[in-house]
Amino acid sequence: MPESEPRNVMEKFFNSVANILVTPTVWVREKIVEPNQKSYPWYHQKFRRVPTIDECYTDDVVCYYEANEQYRRDRLVDSNILSILRNRFEDCTLYEAPDHLEKCKHIWKQYEEATTNWFIKYGDLGGYHNVKTAYMKQKHRMIWERRHGPVGSGKKDIE
């Protein structure tokens, strides 16, 4: 919508003062700030993936610290995904009240699968765990599955 002409001298004066203050600010924003700004939304900060604990040397403290921080971020993301799925199921249950067992079944299956995967990765580690204990858990699980088959299927019969 085009700007209308000022109705009187005072309005013309205030418009000119506003233009004096706004024009340099807009110029700086358009010519300097926006061209140099990264183009990702503020809520999607991207961290580079660091080497995992199995790629670190035993005496590399910095690599161990970075791997531990990456593990903590991954655990936080996975926990928040579980929380979102749980909230979706609860909302579906409330909305579809009498028929929620049928209509929310697909959401429940997603939540159960995510819970199982979360427990496989982070469960039974205790309150003060780090990337090394999680890596050892993964290693022990792989050894168990090689010897006895998938966890929860019982032991293999010795032939």
Disulfide bonds with the S-S distance in Angstrom:
Cys56-Cys63 1.96
Cys92-Cys104 1.91
